[in-house]
Amino acid sequence: MTTASFIARRARLIAQMQAKGGGVAIIPTAHEVMRNRDADYPYRHDSYFYYLSGFTEPEAVIVLIAAPGKESRSILFCRDKNLEREIWDGYRYGPDAARQEFGFDEAFAVDTLNKEMPQLLADAPAVFYALGHDVKRDAQLQEWLQSVRALGRSGITAPSSIVDVNVLLDEMRLFKDAGEIAVMKRAGLISAEAHCRAMRLSRPGLREYHLEAELLHEFRNNGSQYPAYGSIVATGANACVLHYRAGDVELRDGDLVLIDAGCELDSYASDITRTFPANGKFSGPQKELYEIVLAAQDAAIADTRPGKRFMDGHDAAVRVLAQGMLDTGLLDKNKVGSLDDVIAKGDYRQFYMHRTGHWLGMDVHDVGEYRDPATADGDKPWRTLQPGMVLTVEPGIYVRPGEGVPEKYWNIGIRIEDDAHVTPGGCEILTTAVPNKVADIEALMRSA
């Protein structure tokens, strides 16, 4: 992202604020969090804050002033220069350099926030702030507002309303520009290479954490700053646990391995899932179910295009999965009825219990309404897909042992997930560099 792109985003938000009557927006970054004694968790800035600034230091706040008919202002509060602390913690921009580097109109030391904010809020019609997300910041805002109200006898008024600024930013973040898509493509490529590495190195006798280590190596070795989320590396029955984390279970000959992992690059996430045999060769039952899931993903991708509703891809995947469950005997036709019966009653949820996708962007489960925000009341329809949106496509089948469930399928868990960028003509899959077909996966694993 360029400085110009962050300036343009701030201008877009200010324009929306002016359209609502103007006011003051306050967008803080994330706090540093202690892990244990004298050690912090690795710091990761707040996504909303970064979206508007490109600034990655902690202890920072963006303030935007939008007054109809008057010149708007963008202000950054950040840590002051401190050479002693920089010896311990690294370089700090300081207000002067940060203002110039990140294109703000003004910048102040964050220590002056309590002094400056009551003056900035005076006579503002509204505060644009995400109330309820940060107790410490909420308390600060209350103190600032009380300070302004105390000046009422001198003719100064306090803001009369609080508008959730995240609602405006969510809609902006839902649509990715060319720069964002370029970063997400690169993140997808890095993650795809990591999955390929894990497939090539997989063999019975390794443990789940060995494959997790290979993923992390590839992420960092290619410039990714972090994993986008805790990597799922699940072998055997663990693949039927949706949010399983990589543990110490040994990969066994004949078992599948499900890896759901993606890197974060320059604050943008990727999200890929692949399922493959630990020994490099799918068994008959594993291949049967895998082909069903792959066909379901193909059906969902075909319905991921402009004009389609967000849930159309899910519905298409469910029809394929449910039919596969009937064909394989996972669901007994004599008990559950026809395909339409299975879908109407939700019987397929025994083996497929999650949605087929979610928004993807700066957060792995990214922001944005799934229902049509233009519908005011009642049961809102699912949102219509439009160019610039990015979402995952991730059907699966998870077979736990149970009465009436064919034993040959027990403990098989399969998910296939890719990242789709909605384009004017359909969708572009950002994660094709890792194979998803049975023959291609087996060939990749043989090549090792």
N, C-alpha and C positions, 0 to 999 in steps of 0.2 A: 504494500500500500504506500502511496505517496502522501506527503504532507497535504497536497492539494485535495486529495480524496477525503481526508479527515476534516479539512476546512469546509468542504462542500456538504458533508454530513451535518456538521453543526449548523450550517446555513439552512439546510432543509428542516431541521428540528426547530430552529428559530422561526421560520416561516409558518410552521404549523402552530407554534405558540401564539404568534401574532394573529393568526386566523381565529384563535379561541379567545382573543381579547388581550393577549400579552401576559407577561409576568416574568418570574425568575425560575430558571431550572437549576436544580442541584443534583449532580451525579457524582457520587463518591466512588473511589476504587475499593478493592477488597482490603480487609485488615490482614496483617501478618498474624499467624496462629501458632501458638506454642505446641510442639509435639510432646516434649517432656523436658526435664530439667536442662536449661541452657541450650536447647535445640529447637528450632522452628521447623514446621513443615516447609517443603519447598514452596516459595512464594509464587502465586499465580494471580495476576491482576483480575479485576472485575471485567466481564465481557462488555457490558454496556459502556463502561468508562473507556475501555480501549477502543471500542467502535467509534467513539467520538474524538479520540485524542491520538492514539498510537503510542501513548506514554505508558511505560511498564513499571515505573517505580511505585512502591507503596506510599501510604500517607499522602494522598493527593485527592483533590476534589475539583470537578469542573463546575463552573457557574456560568450560565448563559442569561443575558439580559435581553428580553424581547419586549419593546414598548412600541405599540402601533404609532406610526408617524414619526418615530424617533430612530436614531441610529442604534443598532443592536451592538452588543459587546460580548466577547467570549473571554473568560477569565480562567486561568489555571492557578490553583493553590497547590504548592508542592514543597518538598523539603528544601530547606536552605542549604547552601554549600557548607560543608563541615569537613575540613581536611583531616581532622583526627578520626572521625567516624569513617571517612573514606579509606583510611589505612586498614580498617577492620572489615568493612562491608562493601567496598568498591565505590566506583564513581557515582557522583550525583550531579545532575544537570544544574540544579539551582534555578530559581525563578527566571533570571535574565536569559540564560542559555535555553531553558525550556520554552520560554515565550517565542524566541526566534526560531528554534528548531521545529516546533510543532504548530506554529502559525497562530498562536493566540494573540488577542489584542493586548491583554495585560496578564501579568503573573505576579503572585505574591507568595511569601513564605506561608506555609500551612499553619504556622504558629499564630498568624494574625487572623485566622478564620473567624474566631469569636468576636473580634473587634470589627471586622469588615462586614460580616453578613447582616447585622441589623441595619446598617446603612444601605446595603444593597436591596434589602427587602422593604424598606420604607416606601410607602405609596405604591407598591407593586399590587396589581389586582389579584394575582394568583401565584401560588408556588407550584411548580411542576417537579414533583418528587415522588419516589416510590415508597410511600409510607408502609411500615410494617415489615420491611425486609432487614432492617438493621436497627436494633434497639438503641445502640449508642448514638447513632446519627439521628434517630427519631427524637431522643431526649435533647440533643443539641438544637434541633430545629425548634422544639418547643421553647427552649430558652431564648433563641433569637426572636421568635414571634412575640414572646412576653416582653422583651426589651423594646420592640417596636410599639406594641400596644401601650406601654408606659408613656409614650410620647404623644398620646392621643390629644391631650389638652393643648398641645402646640400645633395641632392641625394635621399631624402626620397620621396616616392610616396604615393598618397592617393588612396583608393579603386576606381576602375574605373566603378563599377556597383553596383546596389542595387538589391538583390534578395528577393522576398517576402517569408520570413521564414514561414509564416502561411500556405502557400501552402504545404510545406513539412510536417508541423505538422498536418495539416488537414488529410492527408492521414494516418499518424500514429494513430491519435485519432479515426479514423473511425473503426479501428479493435481493439476490446477490448480483453484484456488478461484475464486469469482466476481470477486474483485478482479483476479486474474491474467488471467482471460479478458477483462475489460474493457480492460486495458492492451493485450493482444494484438490485440483488435479494432481499437483505435485505431492500433496499429502496422501492421496489415494495411491499414487505410484510407489511411494516409500512403503506404505502399509502392504501393498500387494507384494513387493519384494520380500518383506518380512514373512508373510505367509508362505511364499515359495521356499524361503530358507527353512522354515519349520518343516514343511513337507519333505524337502530333500534330506534333512537330517533325522527325520523321525525313524525310529526302529523300536521293536520290543525291548524292554529292559530299561529304557530311559524313563524319567519321571516327568510329570506335568511341568514342574518348575524348570526342567532343562529346556523345554520348548519355549517357555516364557522368556528365559534368558536370551534365547536366539532372537525372539521378537524385539526385545529391548535393545539388543546389540544393533540390529538393522535400523531401528528407528533413530537411535542417536548417531550412528555412523553416517547417516544420510542427512543430518542437520535438523532433525525434529527435536524440539525442546522437551517434549513430554509425551507419554502415552495420553491419548484423549480420554481414557477411562481405564479402570482396572481390567487387565487382560483376563479373559475367560479361556482357560485351557483345560478341557474336560475330556477324560477318557472313559470308555465303558459306560456304566450306569450314570456317571457324573454328568454326561452330556444331556441327560433328561432333567437336570437342574438348571433353570433358565439363567440365574445370576450366579452360577458357580464361579469361584475364583481359582486360579491355578494353585494346586496343592502339591502333595508329595506322592500321589498315587502313581504306581508303575504302569507304563504302557504295556499291554499284553498282546501277544500274537492273536489275531482274530478280532480285536476290538477296534472300534472307530475312535478318532480323536476329533473333537469339535473345538475350533479356535475362533473366538470372537474378539478381535483386537484391532486397534487402529491408532495411528499416531496423531499428535497435534503439531501442526506446523504454522508458525507465525500467528498463533491464536485461532486457527481453524482446524476442525476435527475431520477425521476420516473414520469409517466404521465398516469393517469387513468381517464376514463369517464364512469359514470354509469347514467342511467335514471330510475327513479322509481316513483310510485304513492305516493303522499303526505299522502294519507289515507291508504296505504298498499295494495290496490287492483286495478289492471289495469282494465280500462273500455274496452268494446269490440273494439272500434276504436283504442284506445291506444295499445292494445295487437296486433291487426292486423299489425300496422306499426312497432311495436317493433320487432315482429317476422321476418319481412322483413329485418330490419337492422341487426339483429343477424345472419340471413342466409347470408347476404352480408359479415359480418365479417368472418364467417366460410369459405366462398369461398376465401376471401383474404388471410386468414391464410394458407389455403391449397396451395396457390401459393407463400408463403413466405418460400423459400428453396433455397439451392445453385443451380446455373444454371438458375434460373428465373431472369427476369429483374425487376428492382425496381418498374416499373409501372404495372407489370403483376397483382399484388394483387389489385391495384386500378381498373384495367380494369375488373377483375373478380367481384369485388364488384359492380361496375357500372351496369353490366349486371343484377345482382340480384335486385338491387334497381330499375332500370328502368322497369324491368318486373313487380315488385311489384306496381310501380306507375300506370302501365297500368291495372293491375288486380283490383286495388282498385278504379280506376276512377280518381285518382289524375291527370293523363294524359288521355285525351279523345282519344281513338284509332281512332275514325272517323276523328279527326283533325290532329293527329301527326303521324299516320301510324303504322308500325310494330316496334318491338323492335330494329331492326337494324337501322330503320329510326330515332328513338328517340336518339340512341347513336350517329349516324352520325351527326345529326343536333344539338346535345347538349340540347335537350328539357328537359332532366332530371335535368339540372342545376337550374331549377326553384325551385327545392326542395332539391338538393344536389350540393353544389357549391364549395366544397373544395376537396383537395387531400386526399387519404385514409391513408397516413402515412408520417412520416418524421424521419430522423435519431435522435437517442437519446443517450445521454452520459453525459458529464460534463455540457453541456448546454441542455435545454429541446428541443430546435431546434438545434441539434448538427451539428458540422462541417462535411464536406465531400462532394465531388462532387456527384451529382445525375446522371449526364451524364458520359459516359465512358471517363475517362481522357486520355486513350490511343489513342483515335481518334483525329487526329490533326485538320482536317478541316471539313467544311460542317456541316450537321445536325447530331450531335453526338447521337448515340443510348443511351437509358437508361442503367444505370449501371447494371451489373450482380451481383446478391447477392452472397456473400461468407461467410463462417463461421467466426464468430467474430463480424459481423455487428449486431447492435441493432437498431430496428425501431419500431415505433408505428403502430397499425392497428386500424383505427378509422372511419368507415363509419357512415353516419347519414342520417336522413330525417328531414326537417324543413318546416312546412306547415304554411305559412302566409295566412290570409284570402284573397280571390281574386275571380274574376269572373270565374265561371266554376269549382271552387275547392269545392268538397263536404264539406258542413258545419260541418259535424261530425268530420272532421279532423283538423278544424281550430285551430291554435295556439298550435299544438302539435309539440314539438321539441325533437328529440331523437338522441343521439349519444352513441355509445359503443366503448370504446377504451382500448386496452391492449398493453403491451410492449413485443416485440418478439425478442429473441436472435437467430440469424441464426446459426444452428449447422450443422455438416457434413451430418446428416441424415434428416434434415428438419428445424424445428424451435422449440424453447422452449419458452412458454409463461411465463413471469416472474411475472404475476399479477393475477394468478388464484385464489388467496385466497379471492377474493370478487366475489359473484355470479353474473352471467350475464343472466341466464335463468329466464323466468317469474315466474315459480313455485318456484324456489329457492329464488328469491327476495321476493316474497310474504311470503314464509315460514320464512325467516329471520326477516321480519318486524313483523310477528305475534309473533315471539319468544320474542319480547320486552314487 
